[in-house]
Amino acid sequence: MIGPKVTCLALAATLIVAGAERLNAQTIGYAEALGALATNCGSDIGKFCNRANLGGGAVAECLERNQAKVSPRCKATAFETATLLKKRAAARSAVPRVCERDQLQLCGGIQPGDAQILGCMYASRNNLSQACRQALADSGYEARLDPGPLGSQVHLRSGDIVSSLAGVENTAVGLDVARMRQIAAQAVHDPSRNDPYHRAPLFEQLNNLAQLTIAIEFDFNSARISPRSYRSIGLMADALYHPVLYGYCFLIVGHTDAVGGREYNLKLSDRRAEAIREALVNPFGIGRQRIDTLGLGEEQLLNRSNPKAAENRRVQLINVGQLPNNPDCHPVVGLQNIR
């Protein structure tokens, strides 16, 4: 359960923290932390880091380079957010050692693998030692899944985020993602699909899978995630770390509206889906191989009666099943359900 190295702002310990909310490492979700970062640093990011993307630690590095220029409120919030990320990564690395005895006593018969053991300990959490419970809390596995003021939210399959994402059996869903990419690339050149008002969904079966659908804002004609959507990306990370979902693989599917060329929109949606994966990997530390990406451009419009409508610009986080020894599972490819 050791995540990748987290990029952290090397700001002085004497930063002014007045006016910035304290981040409780045990209960605060990444959604709340990144929402605060967007609120308190949005103008600074726009002024000094307008080319930096959230993924790969680029925003953190940019704010660090410009720490002499950013506002005190932004400095404090960025420092606390970076500290939260660092503490969570360290706590997750410590869980196997701290919880070793609990694991042997309560989960000794569980199939080896981080996801299975974490699920067992979560189910047995009332019987865990105090030290183990504290380590799990510090790791953020029980952090609040709070959508909060997601102005860009399009649709949750239910009021419960975990339930909406966990509705699959403990087996892999058959998605040949590589083949789906080929079909999408061919579809944009199909003259019978030129009319967006009558363009049938390319993979309608995707809508029947457990998923969370959110509209992520990007810069115009760009894969750069807008700070206004940082909270949405944080919510995805919170969901993927939840013990109920920790053993599952996910597919990020990007969609655009019907403004512009179809081939261009397909490529743009693919870049945007990949940008979301990069942000989940770093700074949040999600295992890269838990996530695959697919761009569908305007080939699967949500609102065909208004192809240019904003709700067509969305991202689906789709649960594609559970594999042994997750979270470092391989992308789900090669099965035959959707070709």
C-alpha positions as CSV (number, residue, x, y, z in Angstrom):
1,M,0.0,0.0,0.0
2,I,2.9,2.3,-0.5
3,G,1.9,5.1,-2.8
4,P,4.2,7.1,-5.1
5,K,6.2,10.0,-3.8
6,V,4.0,13.0,-3.2
7,T,5.2,16.4,-4.3
8,C,5.1,18.7,-1.4
9,L,5.5,22.5,-1.1
10,A,8.7,23.3,0.7
11,L,7.3,26.3,2.5
12,A,8.6,27.6,5.8
13,A,7.0,26.5,9.0
14,T,6.4,30.1,9.9
15,L,3.7,30.6,7.3
16,I,0.8,32.7,8.3
17,V,-2.2,30.4,8.8
18,A,-4.7,33.0,9.9
19,G,-7.8,32.8,7.7
20,A,-7.1,29.4,6.3
21,E,-9.2,26.4,7.5
22,R,-7.5,23.7,9.5
23,L,-7.4,20.4,7.7
24,N,-8.2,17.5,9.9
25,A,-6.1,14.6,8.5
26,Q,-8.5,12.0,9.9
27,T,-11.8,13.1,8.6
28,I,-11.4,15.7,5.9
29,G,-11.7,14.4,2.3
30,Y,-9.6,15.3,-0.6
31,A,-12.6,17.0,-2.1
32,E,-12.9,19.4,0.8
33,A,-9.1,20.0,0.9
34,L,-8.9,20.7,-2.9
35,G,-12.0,22.8,-2.7
36,A,-10.3,25.0,-0.2
37,L,-7.2,25.2,-2.3
38,A,-9.2,26.3,-5.3
39,T,-11.1,28.9,-3.3
40,N,-8.0,30.4,-1.5
41,C,-5.5,29.9,-4.4
42,G,-7.6,30.2,-7.5
43,S,-6.6,33.8,-8.3
44,D,-2.9,33.0,-7.6
45,I,-3.0,29.9,-9.8
46,G,-4.7,31.9,-12.5
47,K,-2.0,34.6,-12.3
48,F,1.2,32.6,-11.8
49,C,0.3,29.0,-12.8
50,N,-2.1,29.3,-15.7
51,R,-0.3,26.7,-17.7
52,A,0.2,24.2,-14.9
53,N,-2.1,21.2,-14.6
54,L,-3.1,19.5,-11.4
55,G,-1.6,16.2,-12.4
56,G,2.1,15.4,-11.9
57,G,2.4,17.9,-9.0
58,A,2.8,20.8,-11.5
59,V,0.5,23.2,-9.6
60,A,2.3,22.5,-6.3
61,E,5.7,23.1,-8.0
62,C,4.5,26.3,-9.6
63,L,3.2,27.7,-6.3
64,E,6.4,26.8,-4.6
65,R,8.4,28.6,-7.3
66,N,6.2,31.7,-6.8
67,Q,5.8,31.5,-3.1
68,A,7.2,35.0,-2.7
69,K,4.4,36.3,-4.8
70,V,1.3,34.3,-3.8
71,S,-1.1,35.6,-1.1
72,P,-0.6,34.6,2.5
73,R,-4.0,32.9,2.5
74,C,-2.9,30.8,-0.5
75,K,0.4,29.9,1.1
76,A,-1.3,28.7,4.2
77,T,-3.8,26.6,2.4
78,A,-1.3,25.1,-0.1
79,F,1.0,24.2,2.8
80,E,-1.8,22.5,4.7
81,T,-3.0,20.6,1.6
82,A,0.5,19.4,0.9
83,T,1.0,18.4,4.5
84,L,-2.3,16.4,4.3
85,L,-1.1,14.6,1.2
86,K,2.2,13.8,2.8
87,K,0.7,12.6,6.1
88,R,-1.8,10.4,4.3
89,A,0.9,8.7,2.2
90,A,3.1,8.1,5.2
91,A,0.1,6.7,7.2
92,R,-0.9,4.3,4.4
93,S,2.7,3.0,4.3
94,A,2.6,2.4,8.0
95,V,-0.7,0.5,8.1
96,P,0.8,-3.0,7.3
97,R,3.2,-2.7,10.2
98,V,0.8,-1.1,12.7
99,C,-2.0,-3.4,11.8
100,E,0.0,-6.7,11.4
101,R,-1.4,-8.3,14.5
102,D,-4.9,-7.2,13.8
103,Q,-4.6,-8.6,10.3
104,L,-3.4,-12.0,11.6
105,Q,-6.1,-12.2,14.2
106,L,-9.1,-11.0,12.2
107,C,-8.2,-11.5,8.6
108,G,-5.9,-14.5,8.6
109,G,-8.0,-16.5,6.2
110,I,-8.4,-13.7,3.7
111,Q,-6.8,-14.0,0.3
112,P,-3.5,-12.0,0.2
113,G,-3.8,-8.6,-1.4
114,D,-4.1,-5.1,-0.1
115,A,-7.7,-4.6,-1.2
116,Q,-9.0,-7.8,0.4
117,I,-7.2,-7.2,3.7
118,L,-8.3,-3.6,3.9
119,G,-11.9,-4.6,3.2
120,C,-11.7,-7.2,6.0
121,M,-10.3,-4.7,8.5
122,Y,-12.9,-2.2,7.5
123,A,-15.7,-4.7,8.2
124,S,-14.0,-5.6,11.5
125,R,-13.1,-2.0,12.5
126,N,-15.0,-2.2,15.8
127,N,-12.7,-5.0,16.9
128,L,-9.4,-3.5,15.8
129,S,-6.8,-2.3,18.2
130,Q,-6.7,1.4,19.0
131,A,-3.3,1.8,17.2
132,C,-4.6,0.1,14.0
133,R,-7.9,2.1,14.0
134,Q,-5.8,5.3,14.4
135,A,-3.5,4.3,11.5
136,L,-6.5,3.6,9.2
137,A,-8.1,6.9,10.2
138,D,-4.9,8.8,9.6
139,S,-4.7,7.1,6.2
140,G,-8.0,8.7,5.2
141,Y,-9.8,5.5,4.4
142,E,-12.8,6.7,6.4
143,A,-12.7,10.3,5.2
144,R,-16.0,12.0,4.4
145,L,-17.3,11.5,0.9
146,D,-18.8,14.9,0.6
147,P,-19.7,16.3,-2.9
148,G,-20.2,19.7,-1.3
149,P,-20.9,22.6,-3.6
150,L,-20.1,20.8,-6.8
151,G,-21.6,23.3,-9.2
152,S,-20.3,21.2,-12.1
153,Q,-22.0,18.0,-10.9
154,V,-24.2,16.4,-13.5
155,H,-25.4,13.2,-12.0
156,L,-24.9,10.8,-9.2
157,R,-26.6,7.4,-9.7
158,S,-27.9,7.5,-6.2
159,G,-27.6,9.8,-3.1
160,D,-24.8,7.5,-1.8
161,I,-21.6,7.8,-3.8
162,V,-20.2,4.5,-2.6
163,S,-23.4,2.6,-3.5
164,S,-23.5,4.2,-6.9
165,L,-19.9,3.0,-7.6
166,A,-20.0,-0.4,-6.0
167,G,-22.9,-2.0,-7.8
168,V,-20.9,-4.7,-9.6
169,E,-20.0,-8.3,-8.8
170,N,-16.5,-9.3,-7.6
171,T,-15.4,-10.1,-11.1
172,A,-14.1,-8.0,-14.0
173,V,-16.6,-6.4,-16.3
174,G,-15.8,-7.3,-20.0
175,L,-14.5,-4.1,-21.6
176,D,-12.0,-4.3,-24.4
177,V,-10.8,-0.7,-24.0
178,A,-8.3,-0.9,-26.8
179,R,-10.9,-2.1,-29.2
180,M,-13.3,0.6,-28.0
181,R,-10.7,3.2,-28.9
182,Q,-10.5,1.8,-32.4
183,I,-14.2,1.8,-32.8
184,A,-14.4,5.4,-31.6
185,A,-11.6,6.5,-34.0
186,Q,-13.5,4.9,-36.9
187,A,-16.9,6.3,-35.9
188,V,-15.8,9.9,-36.3
189,H,-15.3,9.3,-40.0
190,D,-18.6,7.5,-40.5
191,P,-20.9,9.7,-42.6
192,S,-24.0,8.0,-41.3
193,R,-23.2,9.5,-37.9
194,N,-22.7,13.1,-39.1
195,D,-26.1,14.4,-37.7
196,P,-25.6,14.8,-33.9
197,Y,-29.4,14.9,-33.3
198,H,-29.7,11.4,-34.6
199,R,-26.3,10.0,-33.6
200,A,-26.8,6.8,-31.6
201,P,-24.6,6.3,-28.5
202,L,-21.5,4.4,-29.5
203,F,-21.4,2.3,-26.3
204,E,-24.7,2.6,-24.6
205,Q,-23.9,-0.4,-22.4
206,L,-21.6,1.9,-20.4
207,N,-24.6,3.7,-18.9
208,N,-25.7,0.5,-17.2
209,L,-22.5,0.1,-15.2
210,A,-21.9,1.5,-11.7
211,Q,-20.6,5.0,-12.1
212,L,-20.2,8.6,-10.9
213,T,-20.8,11.2,-13.6
214,I,-19.4,14.7,-13.2
215,A,-18.8,17.7,-15.4
216,I,-15.1,18.6,-15.1
217,E,-14.2,22.1,-16.3
218,F,-11.1,22.5,-18.5
219,D,-9.5,25.5,-20.1
220,F,-10.9,26.2,-23.6
221,N,-9.5,23.7,-26.1
222,S,-7.2,22.4,-23.5
223,A,-6.7,19.4,-21.1
224,R,-5.8,21.7,-18.2
225,I,-8.2,21.1,-15.3
226,S,-9.8,24.4,-14.1
227,P,-9.3,25.1,-10.4
228,R,-13.1,25.3,-10.2
229,S,-13.1,21.5,-10.7
230,Y,-10.4,20.6,-8.2
231,R,-13.0,19.6,-5.7
232,S,-14.5,17.2,-8.2
233,I,-11.2,15.5,-8.8
234,G,-10.7,15.3,-5.0
235,L,-14.0,13.6,-4.7
236,M,-13.0,10.9,-7.2
237,A,-9.8,10.3,-5.2
238,D,-11.8,10.0,-2.0
239,A,-14.1,7.5,-3.6
240,L,-11.2,5.4,-5.0
241,Y,-9.7,5.2,-1.5
242,H,-12.8,4.1,0.2
243,P,-12.4,0.6,1.7
244,V,-15.5,-0.6,-0.2
245,L,-14.1,0.5,-3.5
246,Y,-10.4,0.0,-2.9
247,G,-10.3,-3.3,-4.7
248,Y,-11.9,-2.2,-7.9
249,C,-10.6,-0.9,-11.2
250,F,-12.1,2.1,-12.9
251,L,-12.5,3.6,-16.4
252,I,-12.5,7.3,-16.9
253,V,-14.5,8.2,-20.0
254,G,-14.3,11.7,-21.4
255,H,-17.1,13.4,-23.4
256,T,-17.5,16.7,-25.2
257,D,-20.4,18.6,-26.7
258,A,-20.8,18.9,-30.5
259,V,-19.0,22.2,-30.9
260,G,-16.1,21.8,-33.3
261,G,-14.8,18.9,-35.4
262,R,-15.6,15.3,-34.3
263,E,-12.1,14.0,-34.7
264,Y,-10.7,17.0,-32.8
265,N,-13.2,16.5,-30.0
266,L,-12.3,12.8,-29.8
267,K,-8.6,13.5,-29.3
268,L,-9.4,16.4,-26.8
269,S,-11.6,14.1,-24.7
270,D,-8.9,11.5,-24.7
271,R,-6.3,14.0,-23.5
272,R,-8.7,15.3,-20.8
273,A,-9.5,11.8,-19.5
274,E,-5.7,11.2,-19.3
275,A,-5.3,14.5,-17.4
276,I,-7.7,13.3,-14.8
277,R,-5.9,10.0,-14.4
278,E,-2.6,11.9,-14.0
279,A,-4.1,14.0,-11.2
280,L,-5.4,10.9,-9.4
281,V,-2.0,9.3,-9.6
282,N,-0.1,12.4,-8.4
283,P,-0.8,14.2,-6.1
284,F,-3.4,11.7,-4.7
285,G,-1.3,8.5,-5.0
286,I,-3.9,6.3,-6.7
287,G,-2.3,3.2,-8.3
288,R,-1.9,4.0,-12.0
289,Q,-3.0,0.6,-13.1
290,R,-6.3,0.8,-11.2
291,I,-7.4,3.3,-13.9
292,D,-7.8,3.2,-17.6
293,T,-9.0,6.0,-19.8
294,L,-11.2,6.4,-22.9
295,G,-12.1,9.5,-24.9
296,L,-15.4,9.4,-26.8
297,G,-15.6,13.0,-27.9
298,E,-19.2,13.8,-29.1
299,E,-20.0,10.2,-30.1
300,Q,-22.1,9.6,-26.9
301,L,-24.1,12.7,-26.3
302,L,-26.1,12.9,-23.1
303,N,-28.5,15.4,-24.6
304,R,-29.0,14.7,-28.3
305,S,-31.9,17.2,-28.5
306,N,-29.3,19.9,-27.8
307,P,-25.9,18.7,-28.9
308,K,-24.2,21.9,-27.8
309,A,-25.6,21.7,-24.3
310,A,-23.2,21.9,-21.3
311,E,-24.4,18.6,-19.8
312,N,-22.8,16.8,-22.8
313,R,-19.4,17.9,-21.5
314,R,-18.9,15.4,-18.8
315,V,-16.6,12.7,-17.3
316,Q,-17.8,9.2,-16.3
317,L,-15.9,7.3,-13.5
318,I,-17.0,3.7,-14.2
319,N,-16.4,0.7,-12.0
320,V,-15.2,-2.0,-14.3
321,G,-14.9,-4.7,-11.7
322,Q,-12.7,-6.3,-9.0
323,L,-9.6,-8.3,-9.7
324,P,-7.4,-10.3,-7.3
325,N,-4.7,-8.5,-5.3
326,N,-5.9,-5.0,-6.2
327,P,-5.3,-2.1,-6.2
328,D,-2.4,-2.6,-8.6
329,C,-4.7,-4.4,-11.1
330,H,-4.2,-4.3,-14.8
331,P,-6.5,-2.4,-17.1
332,V,-9.5,-4.5,-17.9
333,V,-9.1,-5.5,-21.5
334,G,-9.7,-8.6,-23.6
335,L,-13.1,-9.6,-22.5
336,Q,-16.0,-9.8,-24.8
337,N,-19.0,-8.0,-23.3
338,I,-18.4,-4.7,-25.1
339,R,-16.6,-4.8,-28.4
